[in-house]
């Protein structure tokens, strides 16, 4: 449904019947748009289509119009709203407020930062309702995103940025209120030589954060801080010119379960990727790089009393150095235990250590599980009872590290799919299968 080339002076619009209706309030010619006169749009009488099929769309495909105050009521189905088109976004003068009241299913608003908040101007208020509701910020150069753009939003679950330029977002009180039950944040189009920072460290709900960039050619090209809820963080870089701290991800700042996935065509640069896990977390970290081996490409900063699972760890390979596993304190391999010591947690097993590597013997040694061997490693650490000591073992082709954060508390790290032969505190060690700890 379109209103032609000139304004009809329409103030109130009510639609009903079968869902699937699209209303374009933009003028198709030189006339003044009905977007400037409408004060009420009511689509509550439209029947809901199946979820995933739009029941009602309200748009201005021309754009550039000055909106008056308006109340929009969506259908009971999926609804789509936008106020901007080929000549620009619609504007709101001081005191003008467009209030959108969504329905029970998915409501989707595309709006510019200026439409959501400009000091001294009007704004769009978006009440998403009870469904999976998305705010898409349409600016291609978002810059530093103000928390104020979320001041008049409620019931949202998804946030999408169209940005291709340098941008940053720090979650604040308005953000937390708008996304009161969790957020899925997506920035899929960051251009080459641009940077993106998303700091949700003050956010207390679960967050899924996905950032895609054309390349990583600057330090801190992509920086993500998870909140205190469970976080799923994904960073994808098409190319990487090789810079230190090019990608930096920090997981939840409280006890939580986080998953980090980083995929990049990285080059041989020390510390090109930095992943930090905070204390008390259970973290799963998956890193895929575009090279089979390199020098210290990834630094993993492991929090205390953690259980972390890492896939994609690079051991030294005879030519290149290992990735860096930075544990609490100044980590060192446990002093050698040369006398076979009886395991107290599993019968028929004794253990020794050499250069931090745990070796089992005895009638039941072959059947010891990884979980049981973790307990034996803790027993080995208690022999010296030194904070920052580390024991390593290989079980089922995976490398496990048990680290003493204190004399009686431990962090556990599993390196999936790699079999380390030794621990080293020297970052430039190239000995095959050496694992660098710090």
PAZAKOL-617240 format. One record per residue (C-alpha): residue number from 1; x, y, z. Coordinates in steps of 0.05 Angstrom, whole numbers, plus 5000, padded with zeros to 4 digits. Layout:
# residues N
<r pos="NUM" xx="X" yy="Y" zz="Z"/>
...
END
This chain:
# residues 438
<r pos="1" xx="5000" yy="5000" zz="5000"/>
<r pos="2" xx="5029" yy="5067" zz="4979"/>
<r pos="3" xx="4998" yy="5137" zz="4982"/>
<r pos="4" xx="5020" yy="5163" zz="4915"/>
<r pos="5" xx="5057" yy="5226" zz="4894"/>
<r pos="6" xx="5025" yy="5276" zz="4941"/>
<r pos="7" xx="5002" yy="5279" zz="5013"/>
<r pos="8" xx="4930" yy="5263" zz="5028"/>
<r pos="9" xx="4936" yy="5297" zz="5095"/>
<r pos="10" xx="4922" yy="5231" zz="5129"/>
<r pos="11" xx="4924" yy="5233" zz="5205"/>
<r pos="12" xx="4899" yy="5164" zz="5227"/>
<r pos="13" xx="4908" yy="5097" zz="5193"/>
<r pos="14" xx="4877" yy="5032" zz="5216"/>
<r pos="15" xx="4887" yy="4967" zz="5178"/>
<r pos="16" xx="4856" yy="4898" zz="5189"/>
<r pos="17" xx="4846" yy="4832" zz="5154"/>
<r pos="18" xx="4897" yy="4780" zz="5132"/>
<r pos="19" xx="4969" yy="4793" zz="5151"/>
<r pos="20" xx="5024" yy="4808" zz="5101"/>
<r pos="21" xx="5008" yy="4882" zz="5090"/>
<r pos="22" xx="5063" yy="4932" zz="5074"/>
<r pos="23" xx="5048" yy="5007" zz="5082"/>
<r pos="24" xx="5095" yy="5058" zz="5050"/>
<r pos="25" xx="5081" yy="5128" zz="5076"/>
<r pos="26" xx="5135" yy="5159" zz="5033"/>
<r pos="27" xx="5117" yy="5202" zz="4973"/>
<r pos="28" xx="5136" yy="5175" zz="4905"/>
<r pos="29" xx="5141" yy="5245" zz="4876"/>
<r pos="30" xx="5152" yy="5317" zz="4895"/>
<r pos="31" xx="5092" yy="5322" zz="4942"/>
<r pos="32" xx="5093" yy="5324" zz="5017"/>
<r pos="33" xx="5091" yy="5254" zz="5048"/>
<r pos="34" xx="5036" yy="5228" zz="5093"/>
<r pos="35" xx="5095" yy="5211" zz="5139"/>
<r pos="36" xx="5092" yy="5284" zz="5160"/>
<r pos="37" xx="5018" yy="5283" zz="5180"/>
<r pos="38" xx="5004" yy="5214" zz="5208"/>
<r pos="39" xx="4993" yy="5213" zz="5283"/>
<r pos="40" xx="4966" yy="5143" zz="5290"/>
<r pos="41" xx="4978" yy="5077" zz="5255"/>
<r pos="42" xx="4940" yy="5016" zz="5282"/>
<r pos="43" xx="4954" yy="4947" zz="5254"/>
<r pos="44" xx="4928" yy="4908" zz="5313"/>
<r pos="45" xx="4870" yy="4883" zz="5270"/>
<r pos="46" xx="4916" yy="4845" zz="5223"/>
<r pos="47" xx="4918" yy="4770" zz="5230"/>
<r pos="48" xx="4986" yy="4742" zz="5249"/>
<r pos="49" xx="5025" yy="4705" zz="5196"/>
<r pos="50" xx="5070" yy="4647" zz="5215"/>
<r pos="51" xx="5132" yy="4669" zz="5253"/>
<r pos="52" xx="5186" yy="4689" zz="5204"/>
<r pos="53" xx="5136" yy="4719" zz="5155"/>
<r pos="54" xx="5121" yy="4793" zz="5162"/>
<r pos="55" xx="5049" yy="4809" zz="5181"/>
<r pos="56" xx="5058" yy="4884" zz="5178"/>
<r pos="57" xx="5110" yy="4931" zz="5149"/>
<r pos="58" xx="5111" yy="5006" zz="5159"/>
<r pos="59" xx="5163" yy="5045" zz="5120"/>
<r pos="60" xx="5182" yy="5109" zz="5085"/>
<r pos="61" xx="5222" yy="5089" zz="5024"/>
<r pos="62" xx="5237" yy="5161" zz="5003"/>
<r pos="63" xx="5257" yy="5189" zz="5071"/>
<r pos="64" xx="5281" yy="5258" zz="5090"/>
<r pos="65" xx="5214" yy="5278" zz="5119"/>
<r pos="66" xx="5200" yy="5314" zz="5184"/>
<r pos="67" xx="5157" yy="5267" zz="5225"/>
<r pos="68" xx="5104" yy="5291" zz="5273"/>
<r pos="69" xx="5087" yy="5255" zz="5338"/>
<r pos="70" xx="5058" yy="5187" zz="5321"/>
<r pos="71" xx="5036" yy="5124" zz="5356"/>
<r pos="72" xx="5045" yy="5059" zz="5318"/>
<r pos="73" xx="5012" yy="4994" zz="5341"/>
<r pos="74" xx="5038" yy="4931" zz="5308"/>
<r pos="75" xx="5001" yy="4869" zz="5289"/>
<r pos="76" xx="5001" yy="4806" zz="5332"/>
<r pos="77" xx="5052" yy="4776" zz="5283"/>
<r pos="78" xx="5121" yy="4797" zz="5259"/>
<r pos="79" xx="5127" yy="4872" zz="5245"/>
<r pos="80" xx="5179" yy="4914" zz="5209"/>
<r pos="81" xx="5188" yy="4989" zz="5217"/>
<r pos="82" xx="5235" yy="5039" zz="5183"/>
<r pos="83" xx="5234" yy="5114" zz="5172"/>
<r pos="84" xx="5287" yy="5128" zz="5120"/>
<r pos="85" xx="5298" yy="5118" zz="5047"/>
<r pos="86" xx="5333" yy="5142" zz="4984"/>
<r pos="87" xx="5339" yy="5215" zz="5005"/>
<r pos="88" xx="5358" yy="5203" zz="5077"/>
<r pos="89" xx="5328" yy="5187" zz="5145"/>
<r pos="90" xx="5265" yy="5221" zz="5170"/>
<r pos="91" xx="5276" yy="5273" zz="5225"/>
<r pos="92" xx="5241" yy="5290" zz="5290"/>
<r pos="93" xx="5240" yy="5362" zz="5316"/>
<r pos="94" xx="5241" yy="5377" zz="5390"/>
<r pos="95" xx="5180" yy="5349" zz="5425"/>
<r pos="96" xx="5162" yy="5301" zz="5368"/>
<r pos="97" xx="5160" yy="5228" zz="5390"/>
<r pos="98" xx="5144" yy="5167" zz="5348"/>
<r pos="99" xx="5123" yy="5111" zz="5395"/>
<r pos="100" xx="5123" yy="5040" zz="5367"/>
<r pos="101" xx="5086" yy="4987" zz="5406"/>
<r pos="102" xx="5104" yy="4917" zz="5383"/>
<r pos="103" xx="5065" yy="4853" zz="5388"/>
<r pos="104" xx="5075" yy="4783" zz="5414"/>
<r pos="105" xx="5122" yy="4759" zz="5359"/>
<r pos="106" xx="5183" yy="4791" zz="5327"/>
<r pos="107" xx="5186" yy="4866" zz="5319"/>
<r pos="108" xx="5242" yy="4897" zz="5279"/>
<r pos="109" xx="5260" yy="4971" zz="5277"/>
<r pos="110" xx="5313" yy="5001" zz="5232"/>
<r pos="111" xx="5333" yy="5070" zz="5256"/>
<r pos="112" xx="5392" yy="5118" zz="5256"/>
<r pos="113" xx="5427" yy="5140" zz="5320"/>
<r pos="114" xx="5400" yy="5210" zz="5308"/>
<r pos="115" xx="5328" yy="5184" zz="5305"/>
<r pos="116" xx="5339" yy="5147" zz="5371"/>
<r pos="117" xx="5373" yy="5204" zz="5407"/>
<r pos="118" xx="5395" yy="5274" zz="5388"/>
<r pos="119" xx="5401" yy="5326" zz="5443"/>
<r pos="120" xx="5346" yy="5378" zz="5436"/>
<r pos="121" xx="5307" yy="5336" zz="5385"/>
<r pos="122" xx="5251" yy="5285" zz="5385"/>
<r pos="123" xx="5262" yy="5210" zz="5382"/>
<r pos="124" xx="5234" yy="5142" zz="5365"/>
<r pos="125" xx="5211" yy="5102" zz="5426"/>
<r pos="126" xx="5210" yy="5027" zz="5412"/>
<r pos="127" xx="5170" yy="4981" zz="5458"/>
<r pos="128" xx="5186" yy="4914" zz="5428"/>
<r pos="129" xx="5134" yy="4871" zz="5464"/>
<r pos="130" xx="5145" yy="4799" zz="5484"/>
<r pos="131" xx="5177" yy="4769" zz="5422"/>
<r pos="132" xx="5248" yy="4766" zz="5394"/>
<r pos="133" xx="5255" yy="4840" zz="5378"/>
<r pos="134" xx="5311" yy="4872" zz="5337"/>
<r pos="135" xx="5339" yy="4942" zz="5335"/>
<r pos="136" xx="5382" yy="4954" zz="5273"/>
<r pos="137" xx="5424" yy="5017" zz="5277"/>
<r pos="138" xx="5428" yy="5039" zz="5205"/>
<r pos="139" xx="5488" yy="5086" zz="5208"/>
<r pos="140" xx="5547" yy="5063" zz="5166"/>
<r pos="141" xx="5593" yy="5107" zz="5208"/>
<r pos="142" xx="5567" yy="5097" zz="5279"/>
<r pos="143" xx="5628" yy="5126" zz="5315"/>
<r pos="144" xx="5621" yy="5124" zz="5391"/>
<r pos="145" xx="5552" yy="5099" zz="5404"/>
<r pos="146" xx="5516" yy="5135" zz="5460"/>
<r pos="147" xx="5480" yy="5095" zz="5513"/>
<r pos="148" xx="5425" yy="5147" zz="5504"/>
<r pos="149" xx="5401" yy="5114" zz="5440"/>
<r pos="150" xx="5372" yy="5059" zz="5484"/>
<r pos="151" xx="5337" yy="5106" zz="5533"/>
<r pos="152" xx="5269" yy="5097" zz="5501"/>
<r pos="153" xx="5272" yy="5023" zz="5483"/>
<r pos="154" xx="5245" yy="4963" zz="5520"/>
<r pos="155" xx="5234" yy="4889" zz="5507"/>
<r pos="156" xx="5292" yy="4882" zz="5458"/>
<r pos="157" xx="5333" yy="4818" zz="5447"/>
<r pos="158" xx="5376" yy="4833" zz="5385"/>
<r pos="159" xx="5421" yy="4891" zz="5365"/>
<r pos="160" xx="5449" yy="4896" zz="5295"/>
<r pos="161" xx="5498" yy="4948" zz="5269"/>
<r pos="162" xx="5502" yy="4966" zz="5195"/>
<r pos="163" xx="5568" yy="5001" zz="5210"/>
<r pos="164" xx="5627" yy="4994" zz="5162"/>
<r pos="165" xx="5671" yy="5047" zz="5196"/>
<r pos="166" xx="5706" yy="5053" zz="5263"/>
<r pos="167" xx="5657" yy="5046" zz="5320"/>
<r pos="168" xx="5653" yy="5031" zz="5395"/>
<r pos="169" xx="5597" yy="5013" zz="5443"/>
<r pos="170" xx="5600" yy="5012" zz="5519"/>
<r pos="171" xx="5539" yy="4983" zz="5553"/>
<r pos="172" xx="5506" yy="5028" zz="5604"/>
<r pos="173" xx="5443" yy="5032" zz="5644"/>
<r pos="174" xx="5397" yy="5046" zz="5585"/>
<r pos="175" xx="5427" yy="4989" zz="5546"/>
<r pos="176" xx="5416" yy="4942" zz="5604"/>
<r pos="177" xx="5343" yy="4964" zz="5611"/>
<r pos="178" xx="5329" yy="4957" zz="5537"/>
<r pos="179" xx="5360" yy="4887" zz="5536"/>
<r pos="180" xx="5336" yy="4864" zz="5604"/>
<r pos="181" xx="5337" yy="4789" zz="5587"/>
<r pos="182" xx="5398" yy="4781" zz="5544"/>
<r pos="183" xx="5424" yy="4807" zz="5478"/>
<r pos="184" xx="5448" yy="4781" zz="5411"/>
<r pos="185" xx="5495" yy="4834" zz="5382"/>
<r pos="186" xx="5519" yy="4831" zz="5310"/>
<r pos="187" xx="5567" yy="4876" zz="5272"/>
<r pos="188" xx="5580" yy="4839" zz="5207"/>
<r pos="189" xx="5609" yy="4892" zz="5161"/>
<r pos="190" xx="5669" yy="4927" zz="5192"/>
<r pos="191" xx="5712" yy="4951" zz="5135"/>
<r pos="192" xx="5787" yy="4943" zz="5125"/>
<r pos="193" xx="5832" yy="4988" zz="5168"/>
<r pos="194" xx="5774" yy="5003" zz="5215"/>
<r pos="195" xx="5768" yy="4985" zz="5289"/>
<r pos="196" xx="5709" yy="4960" zz="5330"/>
<r pos="197" xx="5703" yy="4957" zz="5406"/>
<r pos="198" xx="5646" yy="4927" zz="5445"/>
<r pos="199" xx="5650" yy="4933" zz="5520"/>
<r pos="200" xx="5594" yy="4897" zz="5556"/>
<r pos="201" xx="5633" yy="4889" zz="5621"/>
<r pos="202" xx="5577" yy="4923" zz="5661"/>
<r pos="203" xx="5522" yy="4882" zz="5629"/>
<r pos="204" xx="5493" yy="4829" zz="5676"/>
<r pos="205" xx="5454" yy="4784" zz="5627"/>
<r pos="206" xx="5475" yy="4732" zz="5576"/>
<r pos="207" xx="5504" yy="4760" zz="5512"/>
<r pos="208" xx="5519" yy="4732" zz="5443"/>
<r pos="209" xx="5568" yy="4778" zz="5407"/>
<r pos="210" xx="5589" yy="4768" zz="5334"/>
<r pos="211" xx="5639" yy="4815" zz="5299"/>
<r pos="212" xx="5663" yy="4807" zz="5227"/>
<r pos="213" xx="5718" yy="4851" zz="5199"/>
<r pos="214" xx="5750" yy="4855" zz="5131"/>
<r pos="215" xx="5820" yy="4855" zz="5161"/>
<r pos="216" xx="5861" yy="4866" zz="5224"/>
<r pos="217" xx="5914" yy="4917" zz="5206"/>
<r pos="218" xx="5915" yy="4958" zz="5270"/>
<r pos="219" xx="5928" yy="4943" zz="5343"/>
<r pos="220" xx="5861" yy="4931" zz="5379"/>
<r pos="221" xx="5825" yy="4926" zz="5312"/>
<r pos="222" xx="5772" yy="4884" zz="5347"/>
<r pos="223" xx="5762" yy="4888" zz="5422"/>
<r pos="224" xx="5707" yy="4852" zz="5459"/>
<r pos="225" xx="5693" yy="4850" zz="5534"/>
<r pos="226" xx="5639" yy="4802" zz="5558"/>
<r pos="227" xx="5591" yy="4819" zz="5614"/>
<r pos="228" xx="5577" yy="4782" zz="5678"/>
<r pos="229" xx="5528" yy="4733" zz="5646"/>
<r pos="230" xx="5545" yy="4676" zz="5600"/>
<r pos="231" xx="5578" yy="4701" zz="5536"/>
<r pos="232" xx="5585" yy="4672" zz="5467"/>
<r pos="233" xx="5635" yy="4714" zz="5429"/>
<r pos="234" xx="5653" yy="4704" zz="5356"/>
<r pos="235" xx="5705" yy="4745" zz="5318"/>
<r pos="236" xx="5719" yy="4733" zz="5244"/>
<r pos="237" xx="5773" yy="4770" zz="5204"/>
<r pos="238" xx="5779" yy="4757" zz="5129"/>
<r pos="239" xx="5852" yy="4777" zz="5128"/>
<r pos="240" xx="5905" yy="4798" zz="5178"/>
<r pos="241" xx="5967" yy="4838" zz="5163"/>
<r pos="242" xx="5999" yy="4818" zz="5229"/>
<r pos="243" xx="5998" yy="4866" zz="5287"/>
<r pos="244" xx="6006" yy="4854" zz="5361"/>
<r pos="245" xx="5940" yy="4857" zz="5399"/>
<r pos="246" xx="5901" yy="4857" zz="5334"/>
<r pos="247" xx="5843" yy="4819" zz="5366"/>
<r pos="248" xx="5830" yy="4823" zz="5440"/>
<r pos="249" xx="5774" yy="4784" zz="5474"/>
<r pos="250" xx="5760" yy="4783" zz="5549"/>
<r pos="251" xx="5708" yy="4736" zz="5577"/>
<r pos="252" xx="5658" yy="4746" zz="5634"/>
<r pos="253" xx="5680" yy="4783" zz="5695"/>
<r pos="254" xx="5642" yy="4736" zz="5741"/>
<r pos="255" xx="5633" yy="4661" zz="5748"/>
<r pos="256" xx="5600" yy="4642" zz="5683"/>
<r pos="257" xx="5604" yy="4595" zz="5623"/>
<r pos="258" xx="5633" yy="4629" zz="5561"/>
<r pos="259" xx="5650" yy="4607" zz="5490"/>
<r pos="260" xx="5699" yy="4646" zz="5447"/>
<r pos="261" xx="5710" yy="4630" zz="5373"/>
<r pos="262" xx="5762" yy="4668" zz="5333"/>
<r pos="263" xx="5775" yy="4655" zz="5260"/>
<r pos="264" xx="5829" yy="4695" zz="5224"/>
<r pos="265" xx="5880" yy="4690" zz="5169"/>
<r pos="266" xx="5936" yy="4712" zz="5216"/>
<r pos="267" xx="6009" yy="4723" zz="5200"/>
<r pos="268" xx="6070" yy="4709" zz="5243"/>
<r pos="269" xx="6065" yy="4763" zz="5296"/>
<r pos="270" xx="6075" yy="4755" zz="5371"/>
<r pos="271" xx="6010" yy="4765" zz="5409"/>
<r pos="272" xx="5967" yy="4779" zz="5348"/>
<r pos="273" xx="5908" yy="4750" zz="5386"/>
<r pos="274" xx="5898" yy="4758" zz="5461"/>
<r pos="275" xx="5844" yy="4720" zz="5498"/>
<r pos="276" xx="5834" yy="4733" zz="5573"/>
<r pos="277" xx="5790" yy="4689" zz="5616"/>
<r pos="278" xx="5769" yy="4718" zz="5683"/>
<r pos="279" xx="5769" yy="4683" zz="5750"/>
<r pos="280" xx="5719" yy="4628" zz="5766"/>
<r pos="281" xx="5697" yy="4617" zz="5694"/>
<r pos="282" xx="5687" yy="4556" zz="5651"/>
<r pos="283" xx="5710" yy="4577" zz="5582"/>
<r pos="284" xx="5712" yy="4542" zz="5515"/>
<r pos="285" xx="5760" yy="4576" zz="5467"/>
<r pos="286" xx="5766" yy="4558" zz="5393"/>
<r pos="287" xx="5819" yy="4593" zz="5351"/>
<r pos="288" xx="5830" yy="4580" zz="5277"/>
<r pos="289" xx="5886" yy="4617" zz="5241"/>
<r pos="290" xx="5905" yy="4618" zz="5168"/>
<r pos="291" xx="5974" yy="4589" zz="5180"/>
<r pos="292" xx="5995" yy="4521" zz="5206"/>
<r pos="293" xx="6049" yy="4548" zz="5252"/>
<r pos="294" xx="6078" yy="4615" zz="5274"/>
<r pos="295" xx="6110" yy="4649" zz="5334"/>
<r pos="296" xx="6068" yy="4662" zz="5397"/>
<r pos="297" xx="6009" yy="4683" zz="5354"/>
<r pos="298" xx="5959" yy="4674" zz="5410"/>
<r pos="299" xx="5966" yy="4695" zz="5483"/>
<r pos="300" xx="5917" yy="4661" zz="5531"/>
<r pos="301" xx="5912" yy="4697" zz="5598"/>
<r pos="302" xx="5879" yy="4647" zz="5644"/>
<r pos="303" xx="5841" yy="4670" zz="5705"/>
<r pos="304" xx="5845" yy="4637" zz="5773"/>
<r pos="305" xx="5803" yy="4577" zz="5794"/>
<r pos="306" xx="5783" yy="4567" zz="5721"/>
<r pos="307" xx="5767" yy="4508" zz="5678"/>
<r pos="308" xx="5784" yy="4526" zz="5606"/>
<r pos="309" xx="5782" yy="4485" zz="5542"/>
<r pos="310" xx="5824" yy="4510" zz="5484"/>
<r pos="311" xx="5822" yy="4485" zz="5412"/>
<r pos="312" xx="5873" yy="4510" zz="5362"/>
<r pos="313" xx="5932" yy="4518" zz="5408"/>
<r pos="314" xx="6000" yy="4520" zz="5373"/>
<r pos="315" xx="6057" yy="4482" zz="5405"/>
<r pos="316" xx="6129" yy="4495" zz="5385"/>
<r pos="317" xx="6143" yy="4455" zz="5322"/>
<r pos="318" xx="6219" yy="4454" zz="5315"/>
<r pos="319" xx="6220" yy="4520" zz="5278"/>
<r pos="320" xx="6166" yy="4564" zz="5309"/>
<r pos="321" xx="6151" yy="4582" zz="5382"/>
<r pos="322" xx="6091" yy="4559" zz="5421"/>
<r pos="323" xx="6030" yy="4601" zz="5435"/>
<r pos="324" xx="6033" yy="4633" zz="5505"/>
<r pos="325" xx="5993" yy="4605" zz="5562"/>
<r pos="326" xx="5996" yy="4658" zz="5617"/>
<r pos="327" xx="5973" yy="4629" zz="5683"/>
<r pos="328" xx="5967" yy="4664" zz="5750"/>
<r pos="329" xx="6031" yy="4686" zz="5784"/>
<r pos="330" xx="6098" yy="4672" zz="5752"/>
<r pos="331" xx="6083" yy="4602" zz="5728"/>
<r pos="332" xx="6137" yy="4549" zz="5730"/>
<r pos="333" xx="6140" yy="4474" zz="5719"/>
<r pos="334" xx="6134" yy="4435" zz="5783"/>
<r pos="335" xx="6202" yy="4412" zz="5810"/>
<r pos="336" xx="6217" yy="4341" zz="5791"/>
<r pos="337" xx="6188" yy="4285" zz="5833"/>
<r pos="338" xx="6235" yy="4228" zz="5818"/>
<r pos="339" xx="6212" yy="4178" zz="5870"/>
<r pos="340" xx="6149" yy="4140" zz="5850"/>
<r pos="341" xx="6093" yy="4167" zz="5894"/>
<r pos="342" xx="6029" yy="4128" zz="5908"/>
<r pos="343" xx="5966" yy="4163" zz="5882"/>
<r pos="344" xx="5916" yy="4170" zz="5939"/>
<r pos="345" xx="5855" yy="4179" zz="5896"/>
<r pos="346" xx="5863" yy="4118" zz="5849"/>
<r pos="347" xx="5888" yy="4050" zz="5871"/>
<r pos="348" xx="5944" yy="4015" zz="5834"/>
<r pos="349" xx="5975" yy="4079" zz="5808"/>
<r pos="350" xx="6040" yy="4116" zz="5823"/>
<r pos="351" xx="6067" yy="4180" zz="5793"/>
<r pos="352" xx="6131" yy="4218" zz="5779"/>
<r pos="353" xx="6143" yy="4285" zz="5745"/>
<r pos="354" xx="6198" yy="4312" zz="5700"/>
<r pos="355" xx="6201" yy="4383" zz="5675"/>
<r pos="356" xx="6129" yy="4390" zz="5698"/>
<r pos="357" xx="6103" yy="4330" zz="5659"/>
<r pos="358" xx="6065" yy="4278" zz="5700"/>
<r pos="359" xx="6079" yy="4205" zz="5686"/>
<r pos="360" xx="6036" yy="4148" zz="5714"/>
<r pos="361" xx="6055" yy="4077" zz="5728"/>
<r pos="362" xx="6023" yy="4017" zz="5761"/>
<r pos="363" xx="5971" yy="3964" zz="5746"/>
<r pos="364" xx="5914" yy="4014" zz="5735"/>
<r pos="365" xx="5954" yy="4070" zz="5702"/>
<r pos="366" xx="5927" yy="4056" zz="5632"/>
<r pos="367" xx="5855" yy="4063" zz="5653"/>
<r pos="368" xx="5861" yy="4129" zz="5690"/>
<r pos="369" xx="5812" yy="4181" zz="5662"/>
<r pos="370" xx="5830" yy="4253" zz="5650"/>
<r pos="371" xx="5787" yy="4275" zz="5709"/>
<r pos="372" xx="5823" yy="4225" zz="5755"/>
<r pos="373" xx="5891" yy="4248" zz="5729"/>
<r pos="374" xx="5873" yy="4320" zz="5746"/>
<r pos="375" xx="5864" yy="4299" zz="5818"/>
<r pos="376" xx="5931" yy="4262" zz="5816"/>
<r pos="377" xx="5964" yy="4325" zz="5787"/>
<r pos="378" xx="5935" yy="4365" zz="5845"/>
<r pos="379" xx="5967" yy="4314" zz="5893"/>
<r pos="380" xx="6033" yy="4324" zz="5858"/>
<r pos="381" xx="6027" yy="4400" zz="5866"/>
<r pos="382" xx="6013" yy="4391" zz="5941"/>
<r pos="383" xx="6081" yy="4358" zz="5949"/>
<r pos="384" xx="6113" yy="4426" zz="5941"/>
<r pos="385" xx="6051" yy="4467" zz="5957"/>
<r pos="386" xx="6078" yy="4527" zz="5918"/>
<r pos="387" xx="6032" yy="4577" zz="5885"/>
<r pos="388" xx="6045" yy="4584" zz="5810"/>
<r pos="389" xx="6071" yy="4513" zz="5800"/>
<r pos="390" xx="6043" yy="4476" zz="5740"/>
<r pos="391" xx="6036" yy="4402" zz="5722"/>
<r pos="392" xx="6021" yy="4377" zz="5652"/>
<r pos="393" xx="5998" yy="4309" zz="5626"/>
<r pos="394" xx="5971" yy="4280" zz="5561"/>
<r pos="395" xx="5907" yy="4239" zz="5563"/>
<r pos="396" xx="5871" yy="4214" zz="5501"/>
<r pos="397" xx="5914" yy="4258" zz="5455"/>
<r pos="398" xx="5895" yy="4322" zz="5493"/>
<r pos="399" xx="5942" yy="4361" zz="5537"/>
<r pos="400" xx="5919" yy="4380" zz="5607"/>
<r pos="401" xx="5950" yy="4431" zz="5653"/>
<r pos="402" xx="5936" yy="4437" zz="5727"/>
<r pos="403" xx="5961" yy="4501" zz="5757"/>
<r pos="404" xx="5966" yy="4521" zz="5830"/>
<r pos="405" xx="5934" yy="4590" zz="5836"/>
<r pos="406" xx="5949" yy="4585" zz="5911"/>
<r pos="407" xx="5977" yy="4529" zz="5953"/>
<r pos="408" xx="5908" yy="4497" zz="5954"/>
<r pos="409" xx="5866" yy="4524" zz="5895"/>
<r pos="410" xx="5875" yy="4505" zz="5822"/>
<r pos="411" xx="5859" yy="4522" zz="5751"/>
<r pos="412" xx="5852" yy="4468" zz="5697"/>
<r pos="413" xx="5865" yy="4479" zz="5623"/>
<r pos="414" xx="5853" yy="4427" zz="5568"/>
<r pos="415" xx="5887" yy="4437" zz="5501"/>
<r pos="416" xx="5846" yy="4397" zz="5453"/>
<r pos="417" xx="5880" yy="4357" zz="5398"/>
<r pos="418" xx="5953" yy="4371" zz="5417"/>
<r pos="419" xx="6003" yy="4329" zz="5456"/>
<r pos="420" xx="6055" yy="4371" zz="5491"/>
<r pos="421" xx="6121" yy="4339" zz="5509"/>
<r pos="422" xx="6148" yy="4390" zz="5557"/>
<r pos="423" xx="6136" yy="4457" zz="5591"/>
<r pos="424" xx="6181" yy="4517" zz="5580"/>
<r pos="425" xx="6185" yy="4586" zz="5611"/>
<r pos="426" xx="6224" yy="4613" zz="5551"/>
<r pos="427" xx="6180" yy="4643" zz="5497"/>
<r pos="428" xx="6231" yy="4632" zz="5441"/>
<r pos="429" xx="6237" yy="4557" zz="5452"/>
<r pos="430" xx="6228" yy="4520" zz="5386"/>
<r pos="431" xx="6237" yy="4449" zz="5413"/>
<r pos="432" xx="6183" yy="4406" zz="5381"/>
<r pos="433" xx="6119" yy="4401" zz="5423"/>
<r pos="434" xx="6144" yy="4448" zz="5477"/>
<r pos="435" xx="6089" yy="4488" zz="5512"/>
<r pos="436" xx="6105" yy="4559" zz="5534"/>
<r pos="437" xx="6077" yy="4579" zz="5602"/>
<r pos="438" xx="6085" yy="4645" zz="5638"/>
END
